[in-house]
Structure formats: C-alpha cells, structure tokens
Amino acid sequence: MSDSAYKEALEYIYSFSDYETTHKLKDTVSYDLRRVEELMQILGNPHLKAKSVHIAGTKGKGSVAAMIASVLTVSGYKTGLYTSPHLIDIRERFQIDGNMISEAEFTDIINEIKQFVDSVNRRANYGLLTTFEIMTALAFVFFSRYNVDFQVVEVGLGGRLDATNVIMPDVCVITPVNLDHTDVLGDTIAKIAAEKAGIIKEGIPVISSPQTDEAMRVIESKCLEHSSRLIKVGTDITWQDADINPEELKLAIKGNLNDYKLSLPLAGCCQMENAATAVAALEVLIEKGLNISPLTISEGMGKVKWPGRFQVLSKQPLIIIDGAHNVLSTRELKKSLLYYYKDYFPEDWSQSASGTILVFGASADKDVKCMISELAPLFNEIIVTRSGHPRSMEISLLKEELKKQGIETKSAEDVAKAIELAKQQAPNNALICITGSLFVAGDAIAYLTAD
C-alpha cells in the first residue's frame, strides 16, 4: 500500500464535520443516532457482533477503558479498544489486544465503507454523518473483521447522543462527572450527568466512580428507571494505596467478589480510583460467567499502557506530562504533584532548592481561568504555548488570562519550543510539568521521544 493511499483515507475521513477540531454545535442535527444506526444496518451491524463495555464520564474514562481491555486480553479474550482523542497518531484509537490498526487496514476499511457512508449522506434522512461517526463505524468494522470477543468502547462526547451509543453493552461505566463541554452538554453538573447517564440500558449493570451528590442523584434515578443494578466505587468497591511511588502505582482493592493487590505502571492519584472502577466492571463480567480471575486482573493491570497521564519522560530535569484538559483533571494533577513530589512544593518557598516550571496550553473551549488558578500558585515560572491542534487556544488569550490573575508569563509558539525554553531555564534538579490538554501532551511526547 502506498503512503498516498493512506493519506487519501485520512483526507476522506477528515472531510466531514469534525467537532473535535471545530466548535461543537448544540442541536439535534449535529448529534442524531438514527443516521449512525442507518449506517450500522447497511454495514451488517458490526457493532453487535461482540460483547461490549461502554464507558462515559468527564475524566478517567480512557484510563479505565485501557485497564479493562488489558485485563480482558490477558484473560484470553480477543479485545478491541476504541478511544478518543489520540495523542500522536489517529491509529491509536483503534486497537486489538494492544496493537493499533495498521495504515493498510485503516485504508482498506475506509475504502470498504465509503460507498455506504456516501449512500447515507445522499439520503440525509437524519443529517450528514460526521468524522467521529465515521471513525466509530471504522472501529466496529475493524473489530468485526477480526472477530473480537470483546470491544471496550469509550464515549467521545456526552453519551446519550454519542455515536458509540448504538452498542448493547454487558456493563456500563460512568467515571467522574463535572463541568466540561458545557456549550453542548449543558451548564450544570446535573444536565451533564443526564447526558453521560444516557448510555444506561435496560437491566444492564452500571458502575459509577465517586460522584458529586448532584451527579449521583441523576445516575441513581436513571438506574432506577431502567432497572439497572448500580455499583458505587468508593462505597461498594474500595481501595487503599500501598506505596508512594511516582512511576508505579501499588494499591489494594476490596471488591465484591475478591480482594486484589495490584501494581500498575502508571502514576497519579486518580489512577487509584480508575483502577477500582475497572475492577468493579470486571467483577460484573465475572458474575456473567467470564473466565477472569484475580490473577489475570493483577497481570492485566500490570501490563496496561496509557501514555500522557502523569507520565515521567525525563529525570534530569524531571519532566512530567499530563493530559489534564479541564478543571477536574487539573485539580487531580495538582493533588498528584503534591502527593508524589511534595519536596518540590514546600509551603515555605524559601525552603525550595528546586525550580518548578509549568508549560501550559489549552483548547479554546476550556475554562482556563479555573484551570490556571488551580495550577499557577504551585510554580515559580509559567510558559504558555499551544499545540498543533486547530482548536488550541491562542497564546495571547492565555497570557491575558494569566495577567488578570497577576501572573507574568513567558511564551513559545509551539510545544517543542516551550520545552526547550523550559530546559534552558531549568537546573538539573528542576521539575517541569507540561499540561493543559491531551493535544499538548501528545505534542510533548512526540518531541521528547523522537529519534
């Protein structure tokens, strides 16, 4: 297969409305599941050919998806994983047993489904298919081709009207809900929770991460409405950290069926909660007769790969990359920095022997005022930048917001230049934190790991 064929496939998929790169519209035409169902039907309903786990939420859903998929693979099930967005390569979104789709397979599937996509769009009974909806179809066709036993599916946006909500899951998972994408999902936690809870299906067990009271009331009501058993992480399933290690997460989880001692190659306080959430979902699958054991849960968790989340990419200086992209995530990042690296952030700044530098860039639709107010007080110096993503916020707007908060900043036109500027100013014992969006994290990883 030629490079040009793959590029043509990418150009085709990005030629449709792409709400990841442009402003999302809040109207029923932009999000109408009926056109996705129409496409699935003429493709032979590939989305219904495997058992499914469906995961919605404001933060942590990708991590939980990766954990569940890793355990299912280790347990002997061929497992598809569909996530979004990607860090570096679009093919990261489509994986089977930890291996992402090849360029040739990607191109071949696009060429196969083109005629059906075009047919749905010609009729346009329910509006035109979007880029994400076509990518979702690609994922299901990919999984169907390889006869996966399981597909672990992360919601793209919201839940109720998301393209992934055509599946019939064996278990639904809702990770922490908070204000994000308010222009589309609503301006209160209750409204957003209602959208996330839209993935709940009749009689299907639901796992919920710890939630605010406002969000939990909505989830409980939806479960009652659909006669769905609700398992609450934090009360029904509990965890306790076993070691403070910034590069390996060790914790004990008390489940409904077993107790687990786990070690994950991840860090960050939120990953403890995510691991407990994943275990809760896996226990539901055990109850449904799947051959998953405490041993395979331990082994699968130990093999999970999920880059860009509190990831250490350098020791001298210490460089931490985190894809925190909303207020809740930045709050968790702050918590993890103070938990793992408290010596860098003494209450009395005069006792600090190390520099701390924040490299920050965000998407244009985010609450940067609150994100910055969470993180800025921790750092001696701040460098604002922007990713290569079309929806990234202008540097001038970031500087303006920081100035309003009385903070002077430096700037760099892209992430690579921001990293080099931070390195120039950082002693070997400094801490550099690069965050603000998954796109910033992706650009940083690509630059720091380039050959």
C-alpha positions as CSV (number, residue, x, y, z in Angstrom):
1,M,0.0,0.0,0.0
2,S,1.3,3.5,-0.9
3,D,1.6,6.3,1.6
4,S,-0.6,8.3,-0.7
5,A,-3.5,5.8,-0.3
6,Y,-3.3,6.2,3.5
7,K,-3.2,10.0,3.2
8,E,-6.2,9.9,0.9
9,A,-8.1,7.8,3.5
10,L,-7.2,10.3,6.2
11,E,-8.3,13.2,4.0
12,Y,-11.6,11.5,3.3
13,I,-12.4,10.9,7.0
14,Y,-11.5,14.5,7.9
15,S,-13.5,16.0,5.0
16,F,-16.7,15.7,7.1
17,S,-17.8,17.8,10.0
18,D,-15.2,17.2,12.7
19,Y,-16.4,18.6,16.1
20,E,-13.0,17.7,17.6
21,T,-11.4,20.4,15.5
22,T,-14.2,22.9,15.2
23,H,-16.7,24.5,17.6
24,K,-19.4,21.9,18.6
25,L,-23.0,22.8,17.8
26,K,-25.8,22.2,20.3
27,D,-28.6,21.0,18.1
28,T,-30.3,17.7,17.3
29,V,-29.0,17.6,13.7
30,S,-25.4,17.6,14.9
31,Y,-26.0,14.6,17.0
32,D,-28.6,12.2,15.7
33,L,-28.0,8.5,16.4
34,R,-30.5,7.4,13.8
35,R,-28.0,8.1,11.0
36,V,-25.4,6.0,12.8
37,E,-27.9,3.2,13.2
38,E,-28.7,3.5,9.5
39,L,-25.0,3.2,8.6
40,M,-24.6,0.3,11.0
41,Q,-27.5,-1.6,9.5
42,I,-26.2,-1.4,5.9
43,L,-22.8,-2.4,7.1
44,G,-24.3,-5.6,8.7
45,N,-24.5,-4.3,12.3
46,P,-20.8,-5.0,13.1
47,H,-21.3,-3.2,16.5
48,L,-23.5,-6.0,17.8
49,K,-21.1,-8.9,17.0
50,A,-19.0,-8.7,20.2
51,K,-19.7,-8.3,23.9
52,S,-19.1,-4.7,24.9
53,V,-18.1,-2.5,27.8
54,H,-19.3,1.2,27.4
55,I,-17.6,4.0,29.3
56,A,-18.7,7.6,29.7
57,G,-17.6,10.4,32.1
58,T,-15.7,13.7,32.3
59,K,-12.3,12.3,33.2
60,G,-10.6,9.0,33.6
61,K,-12.7,7.1,31.0
62,G,-9.8,6.4,28.7
63,S,-7.6,5.1,31.6
64,V,-10.5,2.8,32.8
65,A,-11.0,1.6,29.2
66,A,-7.3,0.8,28.8
67,M,-7.2,-1.1,32.1
68,I,-10.3,-3.2,31.3
69,A,-9.1,-4.0,27.8
70,S,-5.6,-5.1,29.1
71,V,-7.2,-7.5,31.7
72,L,-9.6,-9.0,29.1
73,T,-6.7,-9.6,26.7
74,V,-4.6,-11.3,29.4
75,S,-7.7,-13.4,30.4
76,G,-7.6,-14.8,26.9
77,Y,-10.3,-12.7,25.1
78,K,-9.5,-11.0,21.8
79,T,-10.3,-7.5,22.8
80,G,-10.9,-4.3,20.7
81,L,-10.3,-0.9,22.3
82,Y,-11.8,2.2,20.8
83,T,-10.8,5.5,22.5
84,S,-10.6,9.2,21.7
85,P,-8.9,11.6,21.1
86,H,-5.4,10.3,20.1
87,L,-2.1,11.7,21.4
88,I,0.0,11.4,18.3
89,D,-1.4,9.1,15.7
90,I,-5.1,8.6,14.8
91,R,-4.5,4.9,14.7
92,E,-4.1,4.8,18.5
93,R,-7.9,5.0,18.7
94,F,-8.3,1.6,17.1
95,Q,-6.6,-1.3,18.9
96,I,-6.9,-5.0,19.2
97,D,-5.0,-6.7,22.1
98,G,-2.8,-3.6,22.5
99,N,-1.9,-3.3,18.8
100,M,-3.2,-0.4,16.8
101,I,-4.7,-0.7,13.4
102,S,-2.2,-0.7,10.5
103,E,-2.2,2.0,7.9
104,A,-3.1,-0.6,5.3
105,E,-6.1,-1.9,7.3
106,F,-7.2,1.6,8.1
107,T,-7.2,2.5,4.4
108,D,-8.8,-0.8,3.3
109,I,-11.7,-0.3,5.8
110,I,-12.3,3.3,4.7
111,N,-12.4,2.2,1.1
112,E,-14.9,-0.5,2.0
113,I,-17.3,1.7,3.9
114,K,-17.1,4.8,1.7
115,Q,-20.0,3.7,-0.6
116,F,-22.2,3.2,2.5
117,V,-21.2,6.5,4.1
118,D,-21.9,8.3,0.8
119,S,-25.3,6.5,0.5
120,V,-26.4,7.6,4.0
121,N,-25.3,11.1,3.3
122,R,-27.0,11.3,-0.1
123,R,-30.3,10.4,1.6
124,A,-29.5,12.6,4.6
125,N,-32.6,11.4,6.4
126,Y,-31.2,12.4,9.7
127,G,-28.5,14.9,8.7
128,L,-24.9,14.2,7.5
129,L,-22.5,11.8,9.1
130,T,-19.6,13.4,11.0
131,T,-15.9,12.5,11.1
132,F,-16.3,10.9,14.6
133,E,-19.4,8.9,13.5
134,I,-17.4,7.5,10.5
135,M,-14.4,6.7,12.8
136,T,-16.8,4.9,15.1
137,A,-18.1,2.8,12.2
138,L,-14.4,2.1,11.2
139,A,-13.8,0.8,14.7
140,F,-16.7,-1.6,14.7
141,V,-15.9,-2.9,11.2
142,F,-12.2,-3.4,12.3
143,F,-13.3,-5.3,15.4
144,S,-15.8,-7.4,13.4
145,R,-13.2,-8.3,10.8
146,Y,-11.0,-9.9,13.5
147,N,-13.9,-11.5,15.4
148,V,-13.1,-9.9,18.7
149,D,-14.7,-11.4,21.7
150,F,-14.9,-8.0,23.4
151,Q,-15.0,-4.4,22.5
152,V,-14.2,-1.8,25.1
153,V,-15.7,1.5,23.9
154,E,-15.0,5.0,25.3
155,V,-17.7,7.6,24.6
156,G,-16.5,10.5,22.5
157,L,-18.7,13.3,23.9
158,G,-21.5,13.1,26.4
159,G,-23.2,9.7,26.0
160,R,-26.9,9.9,25.1
161,L,-26.3,11.1,21.6
162,D,-22.8,9.9,21.1
163,A,-22.1,7.7,18.1
164,T,-20.9,4.9,20.3
165,N,-24.3,4.7,22.0
166,V,-25.6,2.2,19.4
167,I,-24.0,-0.7,21.2
168,M,-25.7,-3.1,23.6
169,P,-23.1,-3.3,26.5
170,D,-22.7,-6.0,29.1
171,V,-21.8,-3.3,31.6
172,C,-21.9,0.5,31.6
173,V,-19.3,2.6,33.4
174,I,-19.6,6.3,34.3
175,T,-16.4,7.9,35.6
176,P,-16.4,11.2,37.5
177,V,-18.8,13.8,36.0
178,N,-18.0,17.5,36.1
179,L,-18.5,20.7,34.1
180,D,-16.9,20.3,30.6
181,H,-18.2,20.9,27.1
182,T,-20.9,23.0,28.6
183,D,-21.7,24.5,25.2
184,V,-23.0,21.1,24.1
185,L,-23.9,19.1,27.2
186,G,-25.4,21.7,29.5
187,D,-24.3,24.3,32.1
188,T,-24.9,22.3,35.3
189,I,-23.5,19.0,36.6
190,A,-27.0,17.6,36.7
191,K,-27.5,18.3,33.0
192,I,-24.1,16.8,32.0
193,A,-24.7,13.8,34.2
194,A,-28.0,13.2,32.4
195,E,-26.1,13.1,29.1
196,K,-23.5,10.7,30.5
197,A,-26.2,8.5,32.0
198,G,-27.8,8.3,28.6
199,I,-25.6,5.2,28.0
200,I,-27.5,3.2,30.6
201,K,-29.6,0.4,29.1
202,E,-32.5,-1.6,30.4
203,G,-31.3,-4.1,33.0
204,I,-27.6,-3.6,32.3
205,P,-25.4,-3.2,35.4
206,V,-23.8,0.2,35.9
207,I,-20.5,1.1,37.6
208,S,-20.2,4.6,38.9
209,S,-16.9,6.2,40.1
210,P,-17.3,8.6,43.1
211,Q,-19.5,11.5,42.1
212,T,-20.8,14.7,43.4
213,D,-24.2,14.4,45.1
214,E,-25.8,16.2,42.2
215,A,-24.4,13.8,39.6
216,M,-25.1,10.7,41.7
217,R,-28.8,11.6,42.1
218,V,-29.1,11.7,38.3
219,I,-27.3,8.4,37.9
220,E,-29.3,6.7,40.6
221,S,-32.6,7.9,39.1
222,K,-31.6,6.6,35.6
223,C,-30.6,3.2,37.0
224,L,-34.0,3.0,38.8
225,E,-35.8,4.0,35.6
226,H,-34.0,1.2,33.7
227,S,-34.0,-1.4,36.5
228,S,-30.2,-1.4,36.3
229,R,-28.1,-2.5,39.3
230,L,-25.8,0.3,40.4
231,I,-22.4,-0.5,41.9
232,K,-20.7,2.5,43.5
233,V,-16.9,2.8,43.6
234,G,-15.9,4.2,46.9
235,T,-18.6,2.5,48.9
236,D,-19.3,-0.9,47.3
237,I,-15.8,-1.2,46.0
238,T,-13.0,0.5,48.0
239,W,-9.2,1.0,47.6
240,Q,-6.2,1.9,49.5
241,D,-2.8,2.9,48.2
242,A,0.1,0.7,49.3
243,D,3.1,2.7,48.3
244,I,4.1,6.3,47.3
245,N,5.9,5.8,44.0
246,P,5.7,8.3,41.2
247,E,6.3,5.7,38.5
248,E,4.4,2.7,39.7
249,L,1.0,2.5,41.3
250,K,0.6,0.0,44.1
251,L,-2.8,-0.4,45.7
252,A,-5.2,-2.8,47.4
253,I,-8.7,-3.0,46.2
254,K,-11.6,-4.6,48.1
255,G,-14.2,-5.8,45.6
256,N,-17.5,-7.5,45.9
257,L,-16.0,-10.9,44.9
258,N,-12.4,-10.7,45.9
259,D,-9.6,-8.6,47.3
260,Y,-6.8,-7.5,44.9
261,K,-3.3,-6.3,45.4
262,L,-2.3,-4.5,42.2
263,S,0.8,-2.9,40.7
264,L,0.3,-0.7,37.7
265,P,3.0,1.0,35.5
266,L,1.0,4.3,35.9
267,A,1.0,7.1,38.4
268,G,-1.3,9.8,39.6
269,C,-3.8,9.8,42.5
270,C,-6.8,9.5,40.1
271,Q,-5.5,6.2,38.7
272,M,-6.3,4.5,42.1
273,E,-9.9,5.4,41.6
274,N,-9.7,4.4,38.0
275,A,-8.3,1.0,38.8
276,A,-11.0,0.4,41.4
277,T,-13.6,1.4,38.8
278,A,-12.1,-1.0,36.2
279,V,-12.1,-3.8,38.8
280,A,-15.8,-3.2,39.6
281,A,-16.6,-3.6,35.9
282,L,-14.5,-6.7,35.5
283,E,-16.3,-8.3,38.5
284,V,-19.6,-7.8,36.8
285,L,-18.2,-9.7,33.8
286,I,-17.0,-12.4,36.2
287,E,-20.6,-12.6,37.5
288,K,-21.8,-13.0,33.9
289,G,-19.6,-16.1,33.6
290,L,-16.4,-14.8,32.0
291,N,-13.1,-16.5,32.7
292,I,-11.4,-13.6,34.6
293,S,-9.5,-14.3,37.8
294,P,-7.7,-12.3,40.4
295,L,-4.5,-13.5,38.8
296,T,-5.4,-12.2,35.3
297,I,-6.7,-8.9,36.8
298,S,-3.4,-8.5,38.5
299,E,-1.4,-9.4,35.4
300,G,-3.5,-7.3,33.1
301,M,-3.3,-4.3,35.3
302,G,0.4,-4.7,35.4
303,K,0.7,-4.6,31.6
304,V,-1.6,-1.6,31.0
305,K,-0.3,1.1,28.7
306,W,-1.8,4.6,28.8
307,P,0.7,7.3,28.0
308,G,0.3,11.0,28.6
309,R,-1.2,10.7,32.0
310,F,1.1,11.8,34.8
311,Q,3.9,10.3,32.7
312,V,7.6,10.9,33.6
313,L,9.7,11.4,30.5
314,S,12.9,12.7,32.0
315,K,14.7,12.6,35.3
316,Q,17.2,15.5,35.0
317,P,15.4,17.7,34.8
318,L,12.2,15.9,36.0
319,I,9.7,16.3,33.2
320,I,6.1,15.2,33.9
321,I,3.5,15.2,31.1
322,D,-0.2,15.1,31.9
323,G,-3.2,15.5,29.6
324,A,-5.3,17.3,32.1
325,H,-7.8,19.2,30.0
326,N,-10.5,20.5,32.3
327,V,-10.8,21.9,35.8
328,L,-11.4,18.5,37.5
329,S,-8.4,17.0,35.8
330,T,-6.1,19.9,36.7
331,R,-7.3,19.6,40.3
332,E,-6.3,15.9,40.2
333,L,-2.9,16.8,38.7
334,K,-2.3,19.3,41.5
335,K,-3.2,16.6,44.0
336,S,-0.8,14.2,42.4
337,L,2.1,16.7,42.2
338,L,1.7,17.5,45.9
339,Y,1.4,13.8,46.7
340,Y,4.3,12.4,44.8
341,Y,6.7,15.4,44.7
342,K,5.9,17.4,47.8
343,D,9.6,18.3,48.3
344,Y,9.3,20.5,45.2
345,F,6.4,22.4,46.6
346,P,7.1,23.3,50.2
347,E,4.7,25.6,52.0
348,D,7.6,27.9,52.7
349,W,9.0,28.8,49.2
350,S,12.3,29.9,50.8
351,Q,13.0,26.2,51.6
352,S,12.7,25.2,48.0
353,A,16.0,24.2,46.5
354,S,14.5,23.3,43.1
355,G,12.8,25.3,40.3
356,T,9.3,24.4,39.2
357,I,8.2,25.3,35.6
358,L,4.7,24.9,34.2
359,V,4.3,24.6,30.4
360,F,0.6,25.2,29.7
361,G,-1.6,25.2,26.6
362,A,-5.3,24.5,26.4
363,S,-8.2,24.1,23.9
364,A,-10.2,27.1,23.1
365,D,-13.4,25.9,24.7
366,K,-12.0,25.2,28.2
367,D,-12.3,27.1,31.5
368,V,-8.7,28.2,31.5
369,K,-9.4,30.7,34.2
370,C,-10.1,28.0,36.8
371,M,-7.5,25.6,35.3
372,I,-4.8,28.2,35.7
373,S,-5.9,29.2,39.2
374,E,-5.5,25.5,40.3
375,L,-2.0,25.1,39.0
376,A,-0.3,28.5,38.8
377,P,0.3,29.0,42.5
378,L,2.5,25.9,42.6
379,F,5.1,27.1,40.0
380,N,8.0,29.5,40.0
381,E,7.6,30.1,36.3
382,I,5.0,29.6,33.7
383,I,5.4,29.2,29.9
384,V,2.3,29.4,27.8
385,T,2.1,27.7,24.4
386,R,-0.3,26.0,22.0
387,S,-0.5,22.6,20.4
388,G,-0.7,22.0,16.7
389,H,-4.4,21.2,17.1
390,P,-6.8,23.5,15.3
391,R,-8.9,24.1,18.4
392,S,-6.0,25.1,20.6
393,M,-6.3,28.5,22.4
394,E,-4.3,31.4,21.2
395,I,-1.2,32.2,23.2
396,S,-2.3,35.8,23.6
397,L,-5.5,34.8,25.3
398,L,-3.7,32.6,27.7
399,K,-1.3,35.4,28.6
400,E,-4.1,37.8,29.1
401,E,-5.9,35.4,31.5
402,L,-2.7,34.9,33.5
403,K,-2.1,38.6,33.6
404,K,-5.6,39.1,35.0
405,Q,-4.5,36.8,37.8
406,G,-1.4,38.9,38.4
407,I,0.9,36.3,36.8
408,E,3.7,37.2,34.4
409,T,4.5,34.6,31.8
410,K,6.8,33.7,29.0
411,S,5.6,32.1,25.8
412,A,6.6,29.8,23.0
413,E,4.9,29.4,19.7
414,D,4.7,25.6,19.9
415,V,5.2,22.9,22.5
416,A,8.7,21.9,21.3
417,K,9.9,25.4,21.6
418,A,8.3,25.7,25.0
419,I,10.1,22.6,26.2
420,E,13.4,23.9,25.0
421,L,12.8,27.2,26.7
422,A,11.9,25.4,30.0
423,K,15.0,23.3,29.7
424,Q,17.2,26.4,29.2
425,Q,15.9,27.9,32.4
426,A,15.8,24.7,34.5
427,P,18.6,23.4,36.7
428,N,19.0,19.6,36.6
429,N,17.0,19.3,39.8
430,A,14.0,21.3,38.5
431,L,10.5,19.9,37.9
432,I,8.9,20.8,34.5
433,C,5.2,20.0,34.2
434,I,3.6,20.0,30.7
435,T,-0.2,20.0,30.7
436,G,-3.4,21.7,29.7
437,S,-4.7,19.4,27.0
438,L,-4.2,15.9,25.6
439,F,-3.0,17.6,22.4
440,V,-0.3,19.4,24.3
441,A,0.7,16.1,26.0
442,G,0.8,14.4,22.6
443,D,3.0,17.1,21.0
444,A,5.3,16.9,24.0
445,I,5.6,13.1,23.9
446,A,6.2,13.2,20.1
447,Y,9.0,15.8,20.6
448,L,10.7,14.2,23.6
449,T,10.6,10.6,22.2
450,A,11.6,11.5,18.6
451,D,14.6,9.6,17.3
